Amino acid sequence: MKRQILTFAAVGVINTAVYYCLYLFFLIWLPYLAAHVLAFALSMVGSFFLNARFTYRTRPTWRKFLLFPLTNVTNFLITTAGVYVIVDVLHAGSRFAPLLASATAIPVTFVVSRWVMLPRSLA
């Protein structure tokens, strides 16, 4: 389990970097919430394959792929609400808001991801 947590964290760093680059790219043309949603969805696909291969060492299947968004529902809700609060309530700017908001959902995302990706006997 320790290896999984460390690998999950490493994949998370890569996924966050991909997300953030996409977010900044989309922010050029889109409002910040639209940029956030699109970048989040695209980075989630990459996260699925990286976690399947490296974190859980399991074969990706359509079933797992279709269930994987459940792992990010909490993450998505918390980061989306956090981005809104940071930008529109605190007026702190939209460039770093997603990074600040995303840190709070990581533990829950790991637990749900483990549940989806591994057979029940291993999770």
N, C-alpha and C positions, 0 to 999 in steps of 0.2 A: 504494500500500500504506500510506503514512503516513496518508492520509485515513481508510482503513479502520481502522487501529489507533486513531486518535483517536475516530472515531465508535463503534467497538466499546467503547472506554472510557466514552464518554458514555452509551451504551445500558446498559452495565454498572452505572453509577452509578444510573441510573433503575431498572433491574431490581433492584438491591440495595435501594434504598429501598422499592420495592413489596414485595419479599420480606420485608424487615424489619418493615414495618407489618403485613403479613399474619401474620408469625410472632408478633409481640406480641399481635395480636388473637386468634389461635388459642390462644396460651399461657394465656389466661384460662380456657379450658375443657378444654384438652388437655395431656397430658404434653409436655415440651419436644421429644422426638424426633418425636412425632406432629405437633406444630405445625410443626416444621422440615420434615418430609416434605411435608405438605400445602401449606405456603407455597412451598416449592421447586417443586413441580409446577405450581402456578398461575402463579407468576412466570415459569416457563420458557415457557409459552404466549405470554405477552406479549413475552418476549425474542425468540422466534422471529419474530414479526411486525415488531418494531422493527428487528431485525438484517436481515431480508429487505428491508425498505423503505429504511432509512437507511444501514446499514453496507455491505451488498453490492449494493444497488440491483438486486435480482433479484425475479422474480415468485414469490410463495409457491406451492408446489405440495403436494399430499398426500404425495408421495414425500419432499420435503425436510422437511415437517412430521413425518413418521414417523421420519426419520433424525435429526432435530434432537436428540432426547434423547441420542444418542451424544455430542454435544458437551458434554453436562453430566454424563456418567457419572463422569469423573475428578473434576470439580468436586464432584459429589454425594458421592462416596466420601471425598474429602479433607475436605470440610466436615462431613460426618456424623461421621467419625472425630474430627475436630478438636473439634466440639461436645461429643462424648462425653468426650474427654480433658479439655477445659477445665472441663466441669461436674462429671463424676464422679471424675476423677483429681486434678485441680488444685483442685477445689472453688472455682472462681472465679465461679460464678453463671451463670445461663442467659440473662440479658438481652443481653449483648454478645458472647457466645460465637460466634454465627454470623458476626458481622462479622470477628472475629479469625481464625476458621478459614477463611473463604472467600478471603482474599487470596492464599493460596499456589497456588491452582489456575487463576488467571486466564490466564497465558500458554498453558497446554495447551488451555484452553477456546477461546481464539482460533484456534489452529492447526487444531483439529478442526472448529470452526465454519466456518472458511474452506473447508476440504475438502468439507464437506457442502453449503454454500450456493452455491458457484461451480462452473461447469463445470470439468472437469479441466484444460483448456487454460489457464484463468485462475488456478487455485489453485496 
